[in-house]
Amino acid sequence: MTGLEFIKALIAQKPMVNCAVVSSLLPEDFHEASEGLGVLMQLPVNPGGEYAEDLLEHLKKILNLAVETA
Amino acid sequence: MKNGRIAVPSNGKGGLDATRSGHFGHCDVFTFFDIENGEIKQISTIENQEHVQGGCMVPVNLLASHHVDALIVGGIGMRPLMGFKQAGIDVYHDSERAEIKPIVEDLIAGKLPQIEDDQVCGGGGGQTQPA
C-alpha cells in the first residue's frame, strides 16, 4: 500500500485527520495523484528539520482558519 | 427537501440569480436558502474563507457552524465529501448547470441526485471534475 492509498483509506473513515506524505513523485505528478485527498504537504524522502517547520506553520494556518469558522 | 438550509458555492455576491462556483473551496461566497414547507423563505450569503492546500475541512466547519443541511456542488474531492458526510451535510451534484435558481428548485423538488463516493474529483475517485 502506498502512502496515498493509505490516506485514501484513512480519510474515508476519519476525514478530519490532517496528513502529509513522504513521496519521491515529481511535484506535478504528486499534485495530480493526491487531488481531492486534502494532503497538507508533500515531503521528500528523508526530510530535514526545515520541512518539519514548514509543515507545522502550514498546519497552524489551517487550524487558525478552522478556529475562525467555529 | 421540505425544510432545511441549502448552501450553494457562488460567484460574486451570490444570491438566487447568481452562478454556482465550479470549485466550492474557491468560491467567493456561499448562498444559503432557508426552506420551509418546500418553499424558499429566506436567502442570505456568507463570505468563504481563504483556501489553502489541505484546508478541505475549513469550509466543512464553516457550513456546519451555520447549520447547513444540504450542499450543491459541481465537483468535490474525496476528503471534503467525507467531511460533509461526517458533519451530517448531504452533498448533491450538478456539474452541467451554472445557474443557481434551477438547481435549488430541483433539489427542493427532489430531482437532484446526491453525489456518490466514486464521483469525487481527482485521486480519490477521478470521474467528476470541477466545472
N, CA and C atoms of all chains as a GROMACS GRO file, in nm:
protein
  603
    1MET      N    1   0.084  -0.120   0.000
    1MET     CA    2   0.000   0.000   0.000
    1MET      C    3   0.088   0.125   0.000
    2THR      N    4   0.063   0.216  -0.092
    2THR     CA    5   0.139   0.342  -0.096
    2THR      C    6   0.084   0.438   0.010
    3GLY      N    7   0.160   0.547   0.032
    3GLY     CA    8   0.114   0.646   0.127
    3GLY      C    9  -0.020   0.707   0.087
    4LEU      N   10  -0.036   0.735  -0.042
    4LEU     CA   11  -0.162   0.795  -0.089
    4LEU      C   12  -0.278   0.696  -0.077
    5GLU      N   13  -0.250   0.569  -0.103
    5GLU     CA   14  -0.355   0.468  -0.086
    5GLU      C   15  -0.397   0.459   0.061
    6PHE      N   16  -0.298   0.470   0.150
    6PHE     CA   17  -0.329   0.468   0.293
    6PHE      C   18  -0.416   0.588   0.331
    7ILE      N   19  -0.379   0.706   0.280
    7ILE     CA   20  -0.457   0.827   0.313
    7ILE      C   21  -0.600   0.814   0.261
    8LYS      N   22  -0.614   0.760   0.141
    8LYS     CA   23  -0.748   0.742   0.084
    8LYS      C   24  -0.833   0.654   0.175
    9ALA      N   25  -0.772   0.546   0.225
    9ALA     CA   26  -0.846   0.458   0.316
    9ALA      C   27  -0.873   0.525   0.450
   10LEU      N   28  -0.776   0.606   0.496
   10LEU     CA   29  -0.790   0.673   0.625
   10LEU      C   30  -0.901   0.778   0.623
   11ILE      N   31  -0.900   0.865   0.521
   11ILE     CA   32  -0.997   0.975   0.521
   11ILE      C   33  -1.139   0.927   0.493
   12ALA      N   34  -1.151   0.806   0.438
   12ALA     CA   35  -1.286   0.750   0.421
   12ALA      C   36  -1.350   0.725   0.557
   13GLN      N   37  -1.266   0.703   0.658
   13GLN     CA   38  -1.315   0.679   0.794
   13GLN      C   39  -1.299   0.802   0.884
   14LYS      N   40  -1.188   0.872   0.868
   14LYS     CA   41  -1.155   0.984   0.957
   14LYS      C   42  -1.111   1.106   0.874
   15PRO      N   43  -1.205   1.174   0.809
   15PRO     CA   44  -1.166   1.285   0.720
   15PRO      C   45  -1.105   1.405   0.792
   16MET      N   46  -1.124   1.417   0.923
   16MET     CA   47  -1.069   1.531   0.994
   16MET      C   48  -0.920   1.517   1.024
   17VAL      N   49  -0.863   1.398   1.000
   17VAL     CA   50  -0.720   1.378   1.025
   17VAL      C   51  -0.639   1.448   0.916
   18ASN      N   52  -0.545   1.533   0.957
   18ASN     CA   53  -0.458   1.601   0.862
   18ASN      C   54  -0.335   1.516   0.832
   19CYS      N   55  -0.298   1.507   0.703
   19CYS     CA   56  -0.189   1.418   0.663
   19CYS      C   57  -0.088   1.490   0.573
   20ALA      N   58   0.038   1.452   0.586
   20ALA     CA   59   0.142   1.487   0.490
   20ALA      C   60   0.198   1.354   0.439
   21VAL      N   61   0.259   1.358   0.321
   21VAL     CA   62   0.305   1.234   0.259
   21VAL      C   63   0.452   1.245   0.220
   22VAL      N   64   0.532   1.146   0.259
   22VAL     CA   65   0.669   1.134   0.208
   22VAL      C   66   0.660   1.064   0.073
   23SER      N   67   0.704   1.134  -0.031
   23SER     CA   68   0.689   1.081  -0.166
   23SER      C   69   0.801   1.130  -0.255
   24SER      N   70   0.846   1.043  -0.344
   24SER     CA   71   0.951   1.080  -0.439
   24SER      C   72   0.893   1.120  -0.575
   25LEU      N   73   0.761   1.130  -0.584
   25LEU     CA   74   0.699   1.174  -0.710
   25LEU      C   75   0.741   1.316  -0.742
   26LEU      N   76   0.745   1.350  -0.871
   26LEU     CA   77   0.762   1.490  -0.910
   26LEU      C   78   0.642   1.570  -0.858
   27PRO      N   79   0.664   1.695  -0.818
   27PRO     CA   80   0.555   1.774  -0.758
   27PRO      C   81   0.426   1.775  -0.841
   28GLU      N   82   0.441   1.791  -0.973
   28GLU     CA   83   0.319   1.795  -1.056
   28GLU      C   84   0.249   1.658  -1.059
   29ASP      N   85   0.328   1.551  -1.057
   29ASP     CA   86   0.267   1.417  -1.053
   29ASP      C   87   0.202   1.392  -0.918
   30PHE      N   88   0.265   1.442  -0.812
   30PHE     CA   89   0.206   1.426  -0.679
   30PHE      C   90   0.076   1.503  -0.669
   31HIS      N   91   0.075   1.624  -0.724
   31HIS     CA   92  -0.048   1.706  -0.721
   31HIS      C   93  -0.161   1.632  -0.791
   32GLU      N   94  -0.131   1.574  -0.905
   32GLU     CA   95  -0.233   1.500  -0.981
   32GLU      C   96  -0.282   1.378  -0.902
   33ALA      N   97  -0.187   1.305  -0.844
   33ALA     CA   98  -0.222   1.180  -0.774
   33ALA      C   99  -0.296   1.205  -0.644
   34SER      N  100  -0.272   1.321  -0.582
   34SER     CA  101  -0.330   1.346  -0.449
   34SER      C  102  -0.451   1.438  -0.453
   35GLU      N  103  -0.493   1.482  -0.572
   35GLU     CA  104  -0.603   1.578  -0.583
   35GLU      C  105  -0.729   1.523  -0.516
   36GLY      N  106  -0.787   1.607  -0.434
   36GLY     CA  107  -0.912   1.570  -0.367
   36GLY      C  108  -0.891   1.500  -0.234
   37LEU      N  109  -0.766   1.460  -0.206
   37LEU     CA  110  -0.741   1.388  -0.081
   37LEU      C  111  -0.706   1.484   0.034
   38GLY      N  112  -0.686   1.611   0.003
   38GLY     CA  113  -0.663   1.709   0.108
   38GLY      C  114  -0.532   1.692   0.182
   39VAL      N  115  -0.427   1.654   0.108
   39VAL     CA  116  -0.296   1.635   0.172
   39VAL      C  117  -0.232   1.771   0.202
   40LEU      N  118  -0.180   1.786   0.322
   40LEU     CA  119  -0.122   1.914   0.362
   40LEU      C  120   0.002   1.948   0.281
   41MET      N  121   0.087   1.848   0.259
   41MET     CA  122   0.218   1.879   0.202
   41MET      C  123   0.285   1.751   0.155
   42GLN      N  124   0.360   1.762   0.045
   42GLN     CA  125   0.447   1.654   0.003
   42GLN      C  126   0.583   1.673   0.068
   43LEU      N  127   0.635   1.568   0.129
   43LEU     CA  128   0.766   1.573   0.191
   43LEU      C  129   0.863   1.484   0.113
   44PRO      N  130   0.990   1.527   0.101
   44PRO     CA  131   1.087   1.442   0.031
   44PRO      C  132   1.126   1.323   0.117
   45VAL      N  133   1.185   1.224   0.053
   45VAL     CA  134   1.240   1.112   0.129
   45VAL      C  135   1.351   1.167   0.219
   46ASN      N  136   1.353   1.126   0.344
   46ASN     CA  137   1.446   1.178   0.445
   46ASN      C  138   1.435   1.330   0.459
   47PRO      N  139   1.321   1.382   0.495
   47PRO     CA  140   1.304   1.528   0.508
   47PRO      C  141   1.385   1.582   0.626
   48GLY      N  142   1.440   1.704   0.610
   48GLY     CA  143   1.515   1.768   0.717
   48GLY      C  144   1.424   1.851   0.807
   49GLY      N  145   1.487   1.915   0.906
   49GLY     CA  146   1.412   1.992   1.003
   49GLY      C  147   1.333   2.106   0.942
   50GLU      N  148   1.384   2.163   0.832
   50GLU     CA  149   1.315   2.276   0.771
   50GLU      C  150   1.177   2.234   0.719
   51TYR      N  151   1.165   2.109   0.679
   51TYR     CA  152   1.034   2.061   0.632
   51TYR      C  153   0.937   2.046   0.749
   52ALA      N  154   0.991   2.006   0.863
   52ALA     CA  155   0.906   1.996   0.982
   52ALA      C  156   0.853   2.134   1.020
   53GLU      N  157   0.941   2.235   1.010
   53GLU     CA  158   0.898   2.372   1.043
   53GLU      C  159   0.792   2.420   0.944
   54ASP      N  160   0.815   2.394   0.815
   54ASP     CA  161   0.716   2.435   0.714
   54ASP      C  162   0.582   2.366   0.738
   55LEU      N  163   0.589   2.237   0.771
   55LEU     CA  164   0.466   2.161   0.793
   55LEU      C  165   0.389   2.215   0.914
   56LEU      N  166   0.462   2.246   1.020
   56LEU     CA  167   0.396   2.299   1.139
   56LEU      C  168   0.332   2.435   1.112
   57GLU      N  169   0.403   2.521   1.038
   57GLU     CA  170   0.348   2.652   1.003
   57GLU      C  171   0.221   2.636   0.920
   58HIS      N  172   0.225   2.543   0.824
   58HIS     CA  173   0.108   2.520   0.738
   58HIS      C  174  -0.010   2.468   0.820
   59LEU      N  175   0.021   2.376   0.911
   59LEU     CA  176  -0.084   2.320   0.995
   59LEU      C  177  -0.146   2.427   1.085
   60LYS      N  178  -0.060   2.515   1.140
   60LYS     CA  179  -0.111   2.624   1.225
   60LYS      C  180  -0.206   2.713   1.146
   61LYS      N  181  -0.170   2.743   1.021
   61LYS     CA  182  -0.253   2.830   0.937
   61LYS      C  183  -0.391   2.768   0.918
   62ILE      N  184  -0.394   2.638   0.889
   62ILE     CA  185  -0.522   2.570   0.868
   62ILE      C  186  -0.603   2.565   0.997
   63LEU      N  187  -0.536   2.537   1.107
   63LEU     CA  188  -0.610   2.529   1.234
   63LEU      C  189  -0.663   2.666   1.274
   64ASN      N  190  -0.588   2.772   1.244
   64ASN     CA  191  -0.637   2.907   1.273
   64ASN      C  192  -0.760   2.940   1.189
   65LEU      N  193  -0.758   2.898   1.061
   65LEU     CA  194  -0.876   2.921   0.976
   65LEU      C  195  -0.995   2.844   1.031
   66ALA      N  196  -0.969   2.722   1.079
   66ALA     CA  197  -1.078   2.641   1.134
   66ALA      C  198  -1.138   2.706   1.258
   67VAL      N  199  -1.050   2.768   1.340
   67VAL     CA  200  -1.099   2.836   1.461
   67VAL      C  201  -1.186   2.955   1.423
   68GLU      N  202  -1.144   3.028   1.316
   68GLU     CA  203  -1.218   3.146   1.273
   68GLU      C  204  -1.360   3.110   1.229
   69THR      N  205  -1.376   2.989   1.175
   69THR     CA  206  -1.508   2.950   1.125
   69THR      C  207  -1.596   2.892   1.234
   70ALA      N  208  -1.536   2.856   1.346
   70ALA     CA  209  -1.613   2.790   1.452
   70ALA      C  210  -1.705   2.888   1.525
   71MET      N  211  -3.676   1.830  -0.080
   71MET     CA  212  -3.648   1.881   0.055
   71MET      C  213  -3.763   1.972   0.098
   72LYS      N  214  -3.816   1.944   0.214
   72LYS     CA  215  -3.930   2.023   0.261
   72LYS      C  216  -3.886   2.135   0.356
   73ASN      N  217  -3.792   2.102   0.442
   73ASN     CA  218  -3.741   2.202   0.536
   73ASN      C  219  -3.590   2.187   0.551
   74GLY      N  220  -3.523   2.298   0.576
   74GLY     CA  221  -3.379   2.292   0.599
   74GLY      C  222  -3.306   2.406   0.530
   75ARG      N  223  -3.175   2.403   0.542
   75ARG     CA  224  -3.090   2.508   0.481
   75ARG      C  225  -3.002   2.447   0.374
   76ILE      N  226  -3.011   2.504   0.253
   76ILE     CA  227  -2.929   2.462   0.139
   76ILE      C  228  -2.817   2.564   0.120
   77ALA      N  229  -2.696   2.516   0.096
   77ALA     CA  230  -2.584   2.605   0.065
   77ALA      C  231  -2.537   2.579  -0.078
   78VAL      N  232  -2.506   2.689  -0.149
   78VAL     CA  233  -2.453   2.677  -0.284
   78VAL      C  234  -2.327   2.764  -0.294
   79PRO      N  235  -2.212   2.706  -0.329
   79PRO     CA  236  -2.093   2.787  -0.353
   79PRO      C  237  -2.118   2.878  -0.473
   80SER      N  238  -2.096   3.009  -0.454
   80SER     CA  239  -2.145   3.104  -0.554
   80SER      C  240  -2.035   3.200  -0.599
   81ASN      N  241  -2.053   3.250  -0.721
   81ASN     CA  242  -1.962   3.352  -0.774
   81ASN      C  243  -2.013   3.491  -0.738
   82GLY      N  244  -1.920   3.586  -0.726
   82GLY     CA  245  -1.957   3.725  -0.700
   82GLY      C  246  -2.026   3.741  -0.566
   83LYS      N  247  -2.140   3.812  -0.570
   83LYS     CA  248  -2.211   3.840  -0.446
   83LYS      C  249  -2.312   3.731  -0.408
   84GLY      N  250  -2.326   3.631  -0.496
   84GLY     CA  251  -2.418   3.521  -0.466
   84GLY      C  252  -2.563   3.563  -0.483
   85GLY      N  253  -2.654   3.476  -0.435
   85GLY     CA  254  -2.797   3.504  -0.448
   85GLY      C  255  -2.864   3.411  -0.547
   86LEU      N  256  -2.995   3.420  -0.554
   86LEU     CA  257  -3.073   3.329  -0.638
   86LEU      C  258  -3.037   3.341  -0.786
   87ASP      N  259  -3.005   3.463  -0.832
   87ASP     CA  260  -2.977   3.484  -0.974
   87ASP      C  261  -2.828   3.480  -1.007
   88ALA      N  262  -2.748   3.442  -0.911
   88ALA     CA  263  -2.603   3.431  -0.934
   88ALA      C  264  -2.571   3.297  -0.998
   89THR      N  265  -2.442   3.274  -1.023
   89THR     CA  266  -2.398   3.146  -1.078
   89THR      C  267  -2.322   3.067  -0.973
   90ARG      N  268  -2.330   2.935  -0.988
   90ARG     CA  269  -2.262   2.844  -0.897
   90ARG      C  270  -2.113   2.843  -0.927
   91SER      N  271  -2.030   2.846  -0.824
   91SER     CA  272  -1.886   2.832  -0.841
   91SER      C  273  -1.852   2.687  -0.870
   92GLY      N  274  -1.758   2.666  -0.964
   92GLY     CA  275  -1.724   2.530  -1.002
   92GLY      C  276  -1.645   2.455  -0.896
   93HIS      N  277  -1.577   2.526  -0.809
   93HIS     CA  278  -1.498   2.461  -0.704
   93HIS      C  279  -1.538   2.522  -0.571
   94PHE      N  280  -1.606   2.444  -0.488
   94PHE     CA  281  -1.664   2.503  -0.368
   94PHE      C  282  -1.560   2.564  -0.276
   95GLY      N  283  -1.439   2.506  -0.274
   95GLY     CA  284  -1.336   2.558  -0.185
   95GLY      C  285  -1.285   2.696  -0.225
   96HIS      N  286  -1.302   2.730  -0.353
   96HIS     CA  287  -1.252   2.858  -0.404
   96HIS      C  288  -1.363   2.959  -0.430
   97CYS      N  289  -1.485   2.929  -0.390
   97CYS     CA  290  -1.596   3.019  -0.423
   97CYS      C  291  -1.581   3.153  -0.351
   98ASP      N  292  -1.648   3.256  -0.406
   98ASP     CA  293  -1.644   3.388  -0.342
   98ASP      C  294  -1.729   3.390  -0.215
   99VAL      N  295  -1.851   3.340  -0.226
   99VAL     CA  296  -1.943   3.337  -0.112
   99VAL      C  297  -2.022   3.206  -0.116
  100PHE      N  298  -2.085   3.174  -0.006
  100PHE     CA  299  -2.186   3.068  -0.005
  100PHE      C  300  -2.322   3.136   0.006
  101THR      N  301  -2.415   3.096  -0.083
  101THR     CA  302  -2.552   3.144  -0.072
  101THR      C  303  -2.632   3.041   0.006
  102PHE      N  304  -2.706   3.086   0.108
  102PHE     CA  305  -2.792   2.999   0.188
  102PHE      C  306  -2.938   3.019   0.148
  103PHE      N  307  -3.008   2.909   0.132
  103PHE     CA  308  -3.152   2.911   0.106
  103PHE      C  309  -3.221   2.839   0.222
  104ASP      N  310  -3.300   2.911   0.295
  104ASP     CA  311  -3.376   2.850   0.405
  104ASP      C  312  -3.512   2.807   0.352
  105ILE      N  313  -3.538   2.677   0.363
  105ILE     CA  314  -3.658   2.618   0.304
  105ILE      C  315  -3.759   2.582   0.413
  106GLU      N  316  -3.881   2.626   0.392
  106GLU     CA  317  -3.990   2.589   0.484
  106GLU      C  318  -4.108   2.541   0.402
  107ASN      N  319  -4.154   2.422   0.434
  107ASN     CA  320  -4.267   2.361   0.361
  107ASN      C  321  -4.246   2.362   0.210
  108GLY      N  322  -4.123   2.334   0.169
  108GLY     CA  323  -4.093   2.323   0.027
  108GLY      C  324  -4.082   2.455  -0.047
  109GLU      N  325  -4.074   2.567   0.027
  109GLU     CA  326  -4.061   2.698  -0.037
  109GLU      C  327  -3.941   2.773   0.020
  110ILE      N  328  -3.880   2.856  -0.065
  110ILE     CA  329  -3.769   2.939  -0.019
  110ILE      C  330  -3.824   3.053   0.067
  111LYS      N  331  -3.784   3.055   0.193
  111LYS     CA  332  -3.834   3.157   0.285
  111LYS      C  333  -3.733   3.270   0.304
  112GLN      N  334  -3.604   3.237   0.293
  112GLN     CA  335  -3.502   3.340   0.315
  112GLN      C  336  -3.376   3.305   0.238
  113ILE      N  337  -3.310   3.408   0.185
  113ILE     CA  338  -3.184   3.391   0.115
  113ILE      C  339  -3.080   3.481   0.180
  114SER      N  340  -2.962   3.424   0.210
  114SER     CA  341  -2.854   3.502   0.271
  114SER      C  342  -2.721   3.451   0.217
  115THR      N  343  -2.616   3.525   0.243
  115THR     CA  344  -2.484   3.483   0.195
  115THR      C  345  -2.380   3.501   0.306
  116ILE      N  346  -2.275   3.422   0.298
  116ILE     CA  347  -2.158   3.443   0.385
  116ILE      C  348  -2.032   3.435   0.300
  117GLU      N  349  -1.931   3.508   0.341
  117GLU     CA  350  -1.803   3.504   0.272
  117GLU      C  351  -1.736   3.368   0.293
  118ASN      N  352  -1.668   3.320   0.190
  118ASN     CA  353  -1.588   3.199   0.205
  118ASN      C  354  -1.458   3.233   0.278
  119GLN      N  355  -1.395   3.132   0.334
  119GLN     CA  356  -1.266   3.150   0.398
  119GLN      C  357  -1.154   3.131   0.294
  120GLU      N  358  -1.035   3.176   0.332
  120GLU     CA  359  -0.919   3.156   0.245
  120GLU      C  360  -0.898   3.007   0.221
  121HIS      N  361  -0.865   2.972   0.095
  121HIS     CA  362  -0.841   2.830   0.064
  121HIS      C  363  -0.691   2.804   0.060
  122VAL      N  364  -0.646   2.709   0.141
  122VAL     CA  365  -0.505   2.670   0.140
  122VAL      C  366  -0.496   2.520   0.117
  123GLN      N  367  -0.382   2.476   0.067
  123GLN     CA  368  -0.364   2.334   0.039
  123GLN      C  369  -0.387   2.250   0.165
  124GLY      N  370  -0.471   2.149   0.151
  124GLY     CA  371  -0.500   2.062   0.264
  124GLY      C  372  -0.604   2.119   0.359
  125GLY      N  373  -0.658   2.237   0.326
  125GLY     CA  374  -0.755   2.302   0.414
  125GLY      C  375  -0.899   2.266   0.382
  126CYS      N  376  -0.920   2.142   0.339
  126CYS     CA  377  -1.053   2.099   0.293
  126CYS      C  378  -1.160   2.105   0.403
  127MET      N  379  -1.115   2.095   0.527
  127MET     CA  380  -1.214   2.089   0.635
  127MET      C  381  -1.260   2.228   0.679
  128VAL      N  382  -1.193   2.333   0.631
  128VAL     CA  383  -1.233   2.469   0.669
  128VAL      C  384  -1.375   2.499   0.622
  129PRO      N  385  -1.408   2.478   0.494
  129PRO     CA  386  -1.548   2.501   0.454
  129PRO      C  387  -1.646   2.403   0.519
  130VAL      N  388  -1.601   2.283   0.551
  130VAL     CA  389  -1.688   2.189   0.621
  130VAL      C  390  -1.728   2.247   0.756
  131ASN      N  391  -1.628   2.297   0.830
  131ASN     CA  392  -1.657   2.357   0.961
  131ASN      C  393  -1.742   2.482   0.946
  132LEU      N  394  -1.712   2.562   0.841
  132LEU     CA  395  -1.786   2.686   0.819
  132LEU      C  396  -1.935   2.657   0.797
  133LEU      N  397  -1.965   2.563   0.708
  133LEU     CA  398  -2.106   2.534   0.676
  133LEU      C  399  -2.174   2.462   0.793
  134ALA      N  400  -2.102   2.375   0.860
  134ALA     CA  401  -2.162   2.307   0.975
  134ALA      C  402  -2.197   2.407   1.085
  135SER      N  403  -2.111   2.509   1.104
  135SER     CA  404  -2.138   2.608   1.208
  135SER      C  405  -2.257   2.697   1.173
  136HIS      N  406  -2.294   2.700   1.045
  136HIS     CA  407  -2.412   2.776   1.002
  136HIS      C  408  -2.533   2.686   0.979
  137HIS      N  409  -2.525   2.566   1.033
  137HIS     CA  410  -2.641   2.474   1.036
  137HIS      C  411  -2.694   2.440   0.897
  138VAL      N  412  -2.601   2.419   0.804
  138VAL     CA  413  -2.640   2.379   0.668
  138VAL      C  414  -2.680   2.231   0.667
  139ASP      N  415  -2.787   2.200   0.594
  139ASP     CA  416  -2.833   2.061   0.583
  139ASP      C  417  -2.793   1.997   0.450
  140ALA      N  418  -2.783   2.079   0.345
  140ALA     CA  419  -2.753   2.024   0.212
  140ALA      C  420  -2.664   2.120   0.135
  141LEU      N  421  -2.574   2.065   0.057
  141LEU     CA  422  -2.480   2.143  -0.024
  141LEU      C  423  -2.491   2.096  -0.168
  142ILE      N  424  -2.490   2.192  -0.263
  142ILE     CA  425  -2.493   2.156  -0.405
  142ILE      C  426  -2.358   2.193  -0.466
  143VAL      N  427  -2.291   2.096  -0.528
  143VAL     CA  428  -2.160   2.119  -0.588
  143VAL      C  429  -2.157   2.072  -0.733
  144GLY      N  430  -2.058   2.127  -0.807
  144GLY     CA  431  -2.031   2.077  -0.941
  144GLY      C  432  -1.924   1.969  -0.936
  145GLY      N  433  -1.842   1.973  -0.835
  145GLY     CA  434  -1.738   1.874  -0.814
  145GLY      C  435  -1.685   1.888  -0.672
  146ILE      N  436  -1.628   1.780  -0.619
  146ILE     CA  437  -1.578   1.783  -0.483
  146ILE      C  438  -1.476   1.671  -0.466
  147GLY      N  439  -1.375   1.694  -0.383
  147GLY     CA  440  -1.276   1.591  -0.355
  147GLY      C  441  -1.325   1.492  -0.251
  148MET      N  442  -1.252   1.382  -0.241
  148MET     CA  443  -1.296   1.276  -0.151
  148MET      C  444  -1.295   1.319  -0.004
  149ARG      N  445  -1.188   1.391   0.035
  149ARG     CA  446  -1.178   1.427   0.178
  149ARG      C  447  -1.290   1.521   0.221
  150PRO      N  448  -1.314   1.632   0.148
  150PRO     CA  449  -1.426   1.716   0.191
  150PRO      C  450  -1.560   1.646   0.184
  151LEU      N  451  -1.579   1.557   0.085
  151LEU     CA  452  -1.706   1.484   0.079
  151LEU      C  453  -1.725   1.400   0.206
  152MET      N  454  -1.619   1.332   0.246
  152MET     CA  455  -1.629   1.251   0.368
  152MET      C  456  -1.652   1.341   0.490
  153GLY      N  457  -1.589   1.460   0.488
  153GLY     CA  458  -1.608   1.554   0.598
  153GLY      C  459  -1.752   1.602   0.608
  154PHE      N  460  -1.811   1.636   0.494
  154PHE     CA  461  -1.950   1.680   0.496
  154PHE      C  462  -2.042   1.567   0.542
  155LYS      N  463  -2.013   1.447   0.497
  155LYS     CA  464  -2.095   1.333   0.542
  155LYS      C  465  -2.087   1.318   0.694
  156GLN      N  466  -1.964   1.328   0.746
  156GLN     CA  467  -1.947   1.314   0.890
  156GLN      C  468  -2.017   1.426   0.966
  157ALA      N  469  -2.024   1.545   0.903
  157ALA     CA  470  -2.090   1.659   0.967
  157ALA      C  471  -2.242   1.654   0.950
  158GLY      N  472  -2.291   1.553   0.877
  158GLY     CA  473  -2.435   1.539   0.859
  158GLY      C  474  -2.492   1.630   0.752
  159ILE      N  475  -2.405   1.676   0.660
  159ILE     CA  476  -2.449   1.762   0.548
  159ILE      C  477  -2.456   1.677   0.422
  160ASP      N  478  -2.574   1.668   0.362
  160ASP     CA  479  -2.592   1.592   0.238
  160ASP      C  480  -2.535   1.671   0.121
  161VAL      N  481  -2.461   1.604   0.033
  161VAL     CA  482  -2.397   1.672  -0.080
  161VAL      C  483  -2.463   1.628  -0.210
  162TYR      N  484  -2.519   1.725  -0.282
  162TYR     CA  485  -2.588   1.700  -0.408
  162TYR      C  486  -2.501   1.750  -0.522
  163HIS      N  487  -2.530   1.697  -0.642
  163HIS     CA  488  -2.437   1.714  -0.753
  163HIS      C  489  -2.508   1.758  -0.880
  164ASP      N  490  -2.455   1.866  -0.941
  164ASP     CA  491  -2.497   1.904  -1.076
  164ASP      C  492  -2.380   1.977  -1.140
  165SER      N  493  -2.314   1.912  -1.234
  165SER     CA  494  -2.196   1.972  -1.297
  165SER      C  495  -2.232   2.039  -1.430
  166GLU      N  496  -2.357   2.032  -1.470
  166GLU     CA  497  -2.396   2.083  -1.602
  166GLU      C  498  -2.438   2.229  -1.598
  167ARG      N  499  -2.518   2.266  -1.497
  167ARG     CA  500  -2.577   2.400  -1.498
  167ARG      C  501  -2.505   2.493  -1.401
  168ALA      N  502  -2.473   2.611  -1.450
  168ALA     CA  503  -2.406   2.709  -1.364
  168ALA      C  504  -2.508   2.795  -1.289
  169GLU      N  505  -2.630   2.804  -1.341
  169GLU     CA  506  -2.731   2.890  -1.277
  169GLU      C  507  -2.777   2.827  -1.146
  170ILE      N  508  -2.790   2.910  -1.044
  170ILE     CA  509  -2.826   2.859  -0.912
  170ILE      C  510  -2.975   2.827  -0.901
  171LYS      N  511  -3.058   2.914  -0.956
  171LYS     CA  512  -3.203   2.901  -0.936
  171LYS      C  513  -3.257   2.763  -0.975
  172PRO      N  514  -3.228   2.713  -1.096
  172PRO     CA  515  -3.287   2.583  -1.133
  172PRO      C  516  -3.236   2.465  -1.050
  173ILE      N  517  -3.111   2.471  -1.005
  173ILE     CA  518  -3.061   2.355  -0.928
  173ILE      C  519  -3.119   2.355  -0.786
  174VAL      N  520  -3.142   2.475  -0.732
  174VAL     CA  521  -3.206   2.481  -0.600
  174VAL      C  522  -3.351   2.433  -0.611
  175GLU      N  523  -3.418   2.476  -0.716
  175GLU     CA  524  -3.557   2.432  -0.736
  175GLU      C  525  -3.563   2.280  -0.754
  176ASP      N  526  -3.465   2.224  -0.826
  176ASP     CA  527  -3.462   2.078  -0.844
  176ASP      C  528  -3.436   2.005  -0.712
  177LEU      N  529  -3.350   2.061  -0.629
  177LEU     CA  530  -3.323   1.997  -0.500
  177LEU      C  531  -3.450   1.998  -0.414
  178ILE      N  532  -3.518   2.112  -0.411
  178ILE     CA  533  -3.641   2.120  -0.332
  178ILE      C  534  -3.743   2.019  -0.383
  179ALA      N  535  -3.746   2.000  -0.515
  179ALA     CA  536  -3.842   1.908  -0.577
  179ALA      C  537  -3.798   1.762  -0.569
  180GLY      N  538  -3.680   1.738  -0.513
  180GLY     CA  539  -3.631   1.601  -0.500
  180GLY      C  540  -3.578   1.543  -0.630
  181LYS      N  541  -3.536   1.632  -0.721
  181LYS     CA  542  -3.490   1.586  -0.853
  181LYS      C  543  -3.338   1.589  -0.869
  182LEU      N  544  -3.267   1.630  -0.765
  182LEU     CA  545  -3.121   1.641  -0.776
  182LEU      C  546  -3.056   1.522  -0.706
  183PRO      N  547  -2.962   1.453  -0.771
  183PRO     CA  548  -2.901   1.335  -0.707
  183PRO      C  549  -2.794   1.373  -0.606
  184GLN      N  550  -2.781   1.291  -0.502
  184GLN     CA  551  -2.666   1.305  -0.412
  184GLN      C  552  -2.543   1.249  -0.483
  185ILE      N  553  -2.428   1.310  -0.456
  185ILE     CA  554  -2.305   1.264  -0.519
  185ILE      C  555  -2.262   1.132  -0.454
  186GLU      N  556  -2.214   1.041  -0.538
  186GLU     CA  557  -2.168   0.911  -0.489
  186GLU      C  558  -2.018   0.917  -0.460
  187ASP      N  559  -1.973   0.825  -0.376
  187ASP     CA  560  -1.831   0.824  -0.338
  187ASP      C  561  -1.739   0.808  -0.459
  188ASP      N  562  -1.785   0.737  -0.562
  188ASP     CA  563  -1.699   0.714  -0.679
  188ASP      C  564  -1.709   0.826  -0.782
  189GLN      N  565  -1.778   0.936  -0.746
  189GLN     CA  566  -1.789   1.050  -0.839
  189GLN      C  567  -1.701   1.168  -0.796
  190VAL      N  568  -1.614   1.145  -0.697
  190VAL     CA  569  -1.533   1.255  -0.647
  190VAL      C  570  -1.423   1.291  -0.745
  191CYS      N  571  -1.366   1.411  -0.726
  191CYS     CA  572  -1.262   1.462  -0.816
  191CYS      C  573  -1.126   1.402  -0.781
  192GLY      N  574  -1.043   1.387  -0.883
  192GLY     CA  575  -0.901   1.359  -0.865
  192GLY      C  576  -0.869   1.223  -0.811
  193GLY      N  577  -0.759   1.217  -0.732
  193GLY     CA  578  -0.702   1.091  -0.687
  193GLY      C  579  -0.793   1.007  -0.601
  194GLY      N  580  -0.895   1.072  -0.542
  194GLY     CA  581  -0.986   0.995  -0.458
  194GLY      C  582  -1.091   0.921  -0.538
  195GLY      N  583  -1.099   0.946  -0.667
  195GLY     CA  584  -1.201   0.879  -0.746
  195GLY      C  585  -1.174   0.900  -0.894
  196GLY      N  586  -1.181   1.028  -0.937
  196GLY     CA  587  -1.133   1.059  -1.071
  196GLY      C  588  -1.237   1.069  -1.178
  197GLN      N  589  -1.366   1.078  -1.145
  197GLN     CA  590  -1.465   1.090  -1.252
  197GLN      C  591  -1.514   1.233  -1.270
  198THR      N  592  -1.560   1.292  -1.162
  198THR     CA  593  -1.622   1.423  -1.174
  198THR      C  594  -1.518   1.533  -1.158
  199GLN      N  595  -1.509   1.621  -1.256
  199GLN     CA  596  -1.416   1.732  -1.249
  199GLN      C  597  -1.489   1.859  -1.211
  200PRO      N  598  -1.420   1.946  -1.135
  200PRO     CA  599  -1.484   2.075  -1.105
  200PRO      C  600  -1.512   2.150  -1.235
  201ALA      N  601  -1.628   2.212  -1.242
  201ALA     CA  602  -1.661   2.285  -1.365
  201ALA      C  603  -1.571   2.406  -1.376
   0.00000   0.00000   0.00000
